[in-house]
């Protein structure tokens, strides 16, 4: 039986290479910023839902 070379899955379809690259042109958002924006959006939706 032939031996498979490489440890990557066929179903990854190049996503591993995409996420391993460090593109300096991309927008970088810190995880804390995402959490804060999510909480603020949730509170705003909850407040607007309670008022109207």
HTML snippet that shows the backbone in 3Dmol.js (N, CA, C, O; Angstrom):
<script src="https://3Dmol.org/build/3Dmol-min.js"></script>
<div id="view" style="width:600px;height:400px;position:relative"></div>
<script>
const pdb = `
ATOM      1  N   UNK A   1       0.834  -1.166   0.000  1.00  0.00           N
ATOM      2  CA  UNK A   1       0.000   0.000   0.000  1.00  0.00           C
ATOM      3  C   UNK A   1       0.890   1.244   0.000  1.00  0.00           C
ATOM      4  O   UNK A   1       1.933   1.272   0.653  1.00  0.00           O
ATOM      5  N   UNK A   2       0.470   2.262  -0.732  1.00  0.00           N
ATOM      6  CA  UNK A   2       1.266   3.481  -0.834  1.00  0.00           C
ATOM      7  C   UNK A   2       1.160   4.303   0.447  1.00  0.00           C
ATOM      8  O   UNK A   2       0.111   4.369   1.088  1.00  0.00           O
ATOM      9  N   UNK A   3       2.262   4.915   0.789  1.00  0.00           N
ATOM     10  CA  UNK A   3       2.302   5.747   1.981  1.00  0.00           C
ATOM     11  C   UNK A   3       1.885   7.170   1.618  1.00  0.00           C
ATOM     12  O   UNK A   3       2.332   7.707   0.605  1.00  0.00           O
ATOM     13  N   UNK A   4       1.031   7.781   2.436  1.00  0.00           N
ATOM     14  CA  UNK A   4       0.606   9.155   2.175  1.00  0.00           C
ATOM     15  C   UNK A   4       1.686  10.109   2.673  1.00  0.00           C
ATOM     16  O   UNK A   4       2.242   9.933   3.756  1.00  0.00           O
ATOM     17  N   UNK A   5       1.967  11.113   1.868  1.00  0.00           N
ATOM     18  CA  UNK A   5       2.947  12.106   2.303  1.00  0.00           C
ATOM     19  C   UNK A   5       2.226  13.342   2.812  1.00  0.00           C
ATOM     20  O   UNK A   5       1.208  13.743   2.248  1.00  0.00           O
ATOM     21  N   UNK A   6       2.731  13.933   3.844  1.00  0.00           N
ATOM     22  CA  UNK A   6       2.123  15.139   4.407  1.00  0.00           C
ATOM     23  C   UNK A   6       1.062  14.782   5.410  1.00  0.00           C
ATOM     24  O   UNK A   6       0.475  13.701   5.343  1.00  0.00           O
ATOM     25  N   UNK A   7       0.809  15.669   6.331  1.00  0.00           N
ATOM     26  CA  UNK A   7      -0.152  15.402   7.381  1.00  0.00           C
ATOM     27  C   UNK A   7      -1.431  16.201   7.253  1.00  0.00           C
ATOM     28  O   UNK A   7      -2.266  16.168   8.157  1.00  0.00           O
ATOM     29  N   UNK A   8      -1.608  16.917   6.156  1.00  0.00           N
ATOM     30  CA  UNK A   8      -2.790  17.758   6.004  1.00  0.00           C
ATOM     31  C   UNK A   8      -3.980  16.951   5.517  1.00  0.00           C
ATOM     32  O   UNK A   8      -3.839  15.984   4.769  1.00  0.00           O
ATOM     33  N   UNK A   9      -5.142  17.368   5.955  1.00  0.00           N
ATOM     34  CA  UNK A   9      -6.365  16.717   5.521  1.00  0.00           C
ATOM     35  C   UNK A   9      -6.760  17.224   4.144  1.00  0.00           C
ATOM     36  O   UNK A   9      -6.483  18.372   3.795  1.00  0.00           O
ATOM     37  N   UNK A  10      -7.398  16.381   3.374  1.00  0.00           N
ATOM     38  CA  UNK A  10      -7.853  16.778   2.049  1.00  0.00           C
ATOM     39  C   UNK A  10      -8.983  17.789   2.167  1.00  0.00           C
ATOM     40  O   UNK A  10      -9.114  18.668   1.316  1.00  0.00           O
ATOM     41  N   UNK A  11      -9.794  17.677   3.202  1.00  0.00           N
ATOM     42  CA  UNK A  11     -10.951  18.556   3.352  1.00  0.00           C
ATOM     43  C   UNK A  11     -10.583  19.970   3.782  1.00  0.00           C
ATOM     44  O   UNK A  11     -11.450  20.844   3.786  1.00  0.00           O
ATOM     45  N   UNK A  12      -9.331  20.226   4.143  1.00  0.00           N
ATOM     46  CA  UNK A  12      -8.961  21.577   4.566  1.00  0.00           C
ATOM     47  C   UNK A  12      -8.938  22.544   3.393  1.00  0.00           C
ATOM     48  O   UNK A  12      -9.120  23.744   3.596  1.00  0.00           O
ATOM     49  N   UNK A  13      -8.725  22.075   2.200  1.00  0.00           N
ATOM     50  CA  UNK A  13      -8.834  22.844   0.956  1.00  0.00           C
ATOM     51  C   UNK A  13      -8.037  24.142   0.984  1.00  0.00           C
ATOM     52  O   UNK A  13      -8.523  25.160   0.491  1.00  0.00           O
ATOM     53  N   UNK A  14      -6.858  24.141   1.532  1.00  0.00           N
ATOM     54  CA  UNK A  14      -6.001  25.311   1.507  1.00  0.00           C
ATOM     55  C   UNK A  14      -6.238  26.301   2.630  1.00  0.00           C
ATOM     56  O   UNK A  14      -5.548  27.319   2.701  1.00  0.00           O
ATOM     57  N   UNK A  15      -7.192  26.035   3.508  1.00  0.00           N
ATOM     58  CA  UNK A  15      -7.466  26.972   4.596  1.00  0.00           C
ATOM     59  C   UNK A  15      -6.308  27.044   5.588  1.00  0.00           C
ATOM     60  O   UNK A  15      -6.080  28.085   6.204  1.00  0.00           O
ATOM     61  N   UNK A  16      -5.598  25.968   5.739  1.00  0.00           N
ATOM     62  CA  UNK A  16      -4.464  25.958   6.653  1.00  0.00           C
ATOM     63  C   UNK A  16      -3.405  26.935   6.163  1.00  0.00           C
ATOM     64  O   UNK A  16      -2.838  27.689   6.953  1.00  0.00           O
ATOM     65  N   UNK A  17      -3.139  26.922   4.869  1.00  0.00           N
ATOM     66  CA  UNK A  17      -2.157  27.841   4.313  1.00  0.00           C
ATOM     67  C   UNK A  17      -2.635  29.281   4.424  1.00  0.00           C
ATOM     68  O   UNK A  17      -1.828  30.179   4.666  1.00  0.00           O
ATOM     69  N   UNK A  18      -3.917  29.516   4.253  1.00  0.00           N
ATOM     70  CA  UNK A  18      -4.451  30.872   4.317  1.00  0.00           C
ATOM     71  C   UNK A  18      -4.303  31.443   5.719  1.00  0.00           C
ATOM     72  O   UNK A  18      -3.875  32.587   5.874  1.00  0.00           O
ATOM     73  N   UNK A  19      -4.642  30.682   6.728  1.00  0.00           N
ATOM     74  CA  UNK A  19      -4.601  31.194   8.086  1.00  0.00           C
ATOM     75  C   UNK A  19      -3.186  31.228   8.648  1.00  0.00           C
ATOM     76  O   UNK A  19      -2.931  31.946   9.615  1.00  0.00           O
ATOM     77  N   UNK A  20      -2.276  30.483   8.076  1.00  0.00           N
ATOM     78  CA  UNK A  20      -0.894  30.533   8.535  1.00  0.00           C
ATOM     79  C   UNK A  20      -0.167  31.760   8.014  1.00  0.00           C
ATOM     80  O   UNK A  20       0.839  32.171   8.593  1.00  0.00           O
ATOM     81  N   UNK A  21      -0.656  32.353   6.932  1.00  0.00           N
ATOM     82  CA  UNK A  21       0.025  33.509   6.357  1.00  0.00           C
ATOM     83  C   UNK A  21      -0.239  34.749   7.207  1.00  0.00           C
ATOM     84  O   UNK A  21      -1.318  34.910   7.777  1.00  0.00           O
ATOM     85  N   UNK A  22       0.748  35.605   7.281  1.00  0.00           N
ATOM     86  CA  UNK A  22       0.627  36.847   8.050  1.00  0.00           C
ATOM     87  C   UNK A  22       0.581  38.002   7.061  1.00  0.00           C
ATOM     88  O   UNK A  22       1.621  38.461   6.587  1.00  0.00           O
ATOM     89  N   UNK A  23      -0.613  38.469   6.752  1.00  0.00           N
ATOM     90  CA  UNK A  23      -0.798  39.540   5.786  1.00  0.00           C
ATOM     91  C   UNK A  23      -0.826  40.868   6.528  1.00  0.00           C
ATOM     92  O   UNK A  23      -1.681  41.088   7.386  1.00  0.00           O
ATOM     93  N   UNK A  24       0.096  41.741   6.203  1.00  0.00           N
ATOM     94  CA  UNK A  24       0.184  43.028   6.893  1.00  0.00           C
ATOM     95  C   UNK A  24      -0.862  44.017   6.395  1.00  0.00           C
ATOM     96  O   UNK A  24      -1.088  45.043   7.036  1.00  0.00           O
ATOM     97  N   UNK A  25      -1.506  43.729   5.261  1.00  0.00           N
ATOM     98  CA  UNK A  25      -2.542  44.612   4.732  1.00  0.00           C
ATOM     99  C   UNK A  25      -3.901  44.343   5.358  1.00  0.00           C
ATOM    100  O   UNK A  25      -4.816  45.152   5.207  1.00  0.00           O
ATOM    101  N   UNK A  26      -4.048  43.243   6.047  1.00  0.00           N
ATOM    102  CA  UNK A  26      -5.337  42.867   6.631  1.00  0.00           C
ATOM    103  C   UNK A  26      -5.629  43.710   7.871  1.00  0.00           C
ATOM    104  O   UNK A  26      -4.720  44.227   8.520  1.00  0.00           O
ATOM    105  N   UNK A  27      -6.906  43.832   8.178  1.00  0.00           N
ATOM    106  CA  UNK A  27      -7.325  44.543   9.380  1.00  0.00           C
ATOM    107  C   UNK A  27      -7.178  43.603  10.569  1.00  0.00           C
ATOM    108  O   UNK A  27      -7.702  42.489  10.550  1.00  0.00           O
ATOM    109  N   UNK A  28      -6.476  44.041  11.590  1.00  0.00           N
ATOM    110  CA  UNK A  28      -6.270  43.221  12.779  1.00  0.00           C
ATOM    111  C   UNK A  28      -7.119  43.779  13.915  1.00  0.00           C
ATOM    112  O   UNK A  28      -6.971  44.938  14.303  1.00  0.00           O
ATOM    113  N   UNK A  29      -8.009  42.942  14.444  1.00  0.00           N
ATOM    114  CA  UNK A  29      -8.887  43.329  15.546  1.00  0.00           C
ATOM    115  C   UNK A  29      -8.578  42.420  16.730  1.00  0.00           C
ATOM    116  O   UNK A  29      -8.532  41.198  16.592  1.00  0.00           O
ATOM    117  N   UNK A  30      -8.371  43.020  17.877  1.00  0.00           N
ATOM    118  CA  UNK A  30      -8.047  42.221  19.056  1.00  0.00           C
ATOM    119  C   UNK A  30      -9.292  41.494  19.561  1.00  0.00           C
ATOM    120  O   UNK A  30     -10.408  41.974  19.365  1.00  0.00           O
ATOM    121  N   UNK A  31      -9.115  40.359  20.198  1.00  0.00           N
ATOM    122  CA  UNK A  31     -10.262  39.610  20.734  1.00  0.00           C
ATOM    123  C   UNK A  31     -11.049  40.398  21.778  1.00  0.00           C
ATOM    124  O   UNK A  31     -12.266  40.245  21.875  1.00  0.00           O
ATOM    125  N   UNK A  32     -10.376  41.230  22.552  1.00  0.00           N
ATOM    126  CA  UNK A  32     -11.065  42.046  23.561  1.00  0.00           C
ATOM    127  C   UNK A  32     -12.022  43.020  22.888  1.00  0.00           C
ATOM    128  O   UNK A  32     -13.127  43.243  23.383  1.00  0.00           O
ATOM    129  N   UNK A  33     -11.610  43.600  21.764  1.00  0.00           N
ATOM    130  CA  UNK A  33     -12.471  44.529  21.027  1.00  0.00           C
ATOM    131  C   UNK A  33     -13.726  43.827  20.536  1.00  0.00           C
ATOM    132  O   UNK A  33     -14.819  44.390  20.610  1.00  0.00           O
ATOM    133  N   UNK A  34     -13.584  42.616  20.041  1.00  0.00           N
ATOM    134  CA  UNK A  34     -14.737  41.853  19.552  1.00  0.00           C
ATOM    135  C   UNK A  34     -15.700  41.557  20.701  1.00  0.00           C
ATOM    136  O   UNK A  34     -16.914  41.670  20.535  1.00  0.00           O
ATOM    137  N   UNK A  35     -15.172  41.185  21.852  1.00  0.00           N
ATOM    138  CA  UNK A  35     -16.022  40.884  23.010  1.00  0.00           C
ATOM    139  C   UNK A  35     -16.762  42.133  23.476  1.00  0.00           C
ATOM    140  O   UNK A  35     -17.954  42.071  23.777  1.00  0.00           O
ATOM    141  N   UNK A  36     -16.064  43.266  23.539  1.00  0.00           N
ATOM    142  CA  UNK A  36     -16.693  44.514  23.982  1.00  0.00           C
ATOM    143  C   UNK A  36     -17.785  44.947  23.017  1.00  0.00           C
ATOM    144  O   UNK A  36     -18.869  45.338  23.452  1.00  0.00           O
ATOM    145  N   UNK A  37     -17.522  44.885  21.718  1.00  0.00           N
ATOM    146  CA  UNK A  37     -18.530  45.270  20.724  1.00  0.00           C
ATOM    147  C   UNK A  37     -19.739  44.346  20.806  1.00  0.00           C
ATOM    148  O   UNK A  37     -20.873  44.803  20.665  1.00  0.00           O
ATOM    149  N   UNK A  38     -19.516  43.058  21.030  1.00  0.00           N
ATOM    150  CA  UNK A  38     -20.616  42.104  21.153  1.00  0.00           C
ATOM    151  C   UNK A  38     -21.477  42.410  22.376  1.00  0.00           C
ATOM    152  O   UNK A  38     -22.705  42.375  22.296  1.00  0.00           O
ATOM    153  N   UNK A  39     -20.842  42.707  23.497  1.00  0.00           N
ATOM    154  CA  UNK A  39     -21.597  43.017  24.716  1.00  0.00           C
ATOM    155  C   UNK A  39     -22.384  44.310  24.544  1.00  0.00           C
ATOM    156  O   UNK A  39     -23.553  44.374  24.926  1.00  0.00           O
ATOM    157  N   UNK A  40     -21.763  45.340  23.976  1.00  0.00           N
ATOM    158  CA  UNK A  40     -22.451  46.619  23.769  1.00  0.00           C
ATOM    159  C   UNK A  40     -23.633  46.444  22.826  1.00  0.00           C
ATOM    160  O   UNK A  40     -24.698  47.012  23.064  1.00  0.00           O
ATOM    161  N   UNK A  41     -23.463  45.668  21.762  1.00  0.00           N
ATOM    162  CA  UNK A  41     -24.557  45.420  20.824  1.00  0.00           C
ATOM    163  C   UNK A  41     -25.691  44.663  21.508  1.00  0.00           C
ATOM    164  O   UNK A  41     -26.861  44.987  21.306  1.00  0.00           O
ATOM    165  N   UNK A  42     -25.356  43.663  22.312  1.00  0.00           N
ATOM    166  CA  UNK A  42     -26.384  42.908  23.031  1.00  0.00           C
ATOM    167  C   UNK A  42     -27.165  43.766  23.999  1.00  0.00           C
ATOM    168  O   UNK A  42     -28.388  43.653  24.082  1.00  0.00           O
ATOM    169  N   UNK A  43     -26.470  44.627  24.738  1.00  0.00           N
ATOM    170  CA  UNK A  43     -27.146  45.521  25.682  1.00  0.00           C
ATOM    171  C   UNK A  43     -28.032  46.505  24.931  1.00  0.00           C
ATOM    172  O   UNK A  43     -29.145  46.791  25.372  1.00  0.00           O
ATOM    173  N   UNK A  44     -27.557  47.028  23.803  1.00  0.00           N
ATOM    174  CA  UNK A  44     -28.357  47.970  23.014  1.00  0.00           C
ATOM    175  C   UNK A  44     -29.619  47.305  22.479  1.00  0.00           C
ATOM    176  O   UNK A  44     -30.697  47.898  22.528  1.00  0.00           O
ATOM    177  N   UNK A  45     -29.500  46.087  21.973  1.00  0.00           N
ATOM    178  CA  UNK A  45     -30.668  45.369  21.453  1.00  0.00           C
ATOM    179  C   UNK A  45     -31.645  45.071  22.580  1.00  0.00           C
ATOM    180  O   UNK A  45     -32.853  45.242  22.411  1.00  0.00           O
ATOM    181  N   UNK A  46     -31.142  44.629  23.726  1.00  0.00           N
ATOM    182  CA  UNK A  46     -32.002  44.336  24.877  1.00  0.00           C
ATOM    183  C   UNK A  46     -32.737  45.593  25.344  1.00  0.00           C
ATOM    184  O   UNK A  46     -33.932  45.541  25.636  1.00  0.00           O
ATOM    185  N   UNK A  47     -32.029  46.716  25.414  1.00  0.00           N
ATOM    186  CA  UNK A  47     -32.634  47.972  25.859  1.00  0.00           C
ATOM    187  C   UNK A  47     -33.684  48.459  24.872  1.00  0.00           C
ATOM    188  O   UNK A  47     -34.780  48.850  25.273  1.00  0.00           O
ATOM    189  N   UNK A  48     -33.356  48.439  23.584  1.00  0.00           N
ATOM    190  CA  UNK A  48     -34.322  48.882  22.575  1.00  0.00           C
ATOM    191  C   UNK A  48     -35.543  47.971  22.535  1.00  0.00           C
ATOM    192  O   UNK A  48     -36.659  48.437  22.305  1.00  0.00           O
ATOM    193  N   UNK A  49     -35.337  46.675  22.756  1.00  0.00           N
ATOM    194  CA  UNK A  49     -36.456  45.740  22.776  1.00  0.00           C
ATOM    195  C   UNK A  49     -37.364  46.013  23.981  1.00  0.00           C
ATOM    196  O   UNK A  49     -38.583  45.881  23.879  1.00  0.00           O
ATOM    197  N   UNK A  50     -36.782  46.387  25.101  1.00  0.00           N
ATOM    198  CA  UNK A  50     -37.576  46.674  26.298  1.00  0.00           C
ATOM    199  C   UNK A  50     -38.341  47.991  26.159  1.00  0.00           C
ATOM    200  O   UNK A  50     -39.448  48.123  26.680  1.00  0.00           O
ATOM    201  N   UNK A  51     -37.759  48.954  25.464  1.00  0.00           N
ATOM    202  CA  UNK A  51     -38.395  50.267  25.320  1.00  0.00           C
ATOM    203  C   UNK A  51     -39.508  50.284  24.273  1.00  0.00           C
ATOM    204  O   UNK A  51     -40.510  50.979  24.441  1.00  0.00           O
ATOM    205  N   UNK A  52     -39.337  49.531  23.212  1.00  0.00           N
ATOM    206  CA  UNK A  52     -40.322  49.579  22.123  1.00  0.00           C
ATOM    207  C   UNK A  52     -41.079  48.297  22.085  1.00  0.00           C
ATOM    208  O   UNK A  52     -41.960  48.125  21.242  1.00  0.00           O
TER     209      UNK A  52
END
`;
const viewer = $3Dmol.createViewer("view");
viewer.addModel(pdb, "pdb");
viewer.setStyle({}, {cartoon: {color: "spectrum"}});
viewer.zoomTo();
viewer.render();
</script>
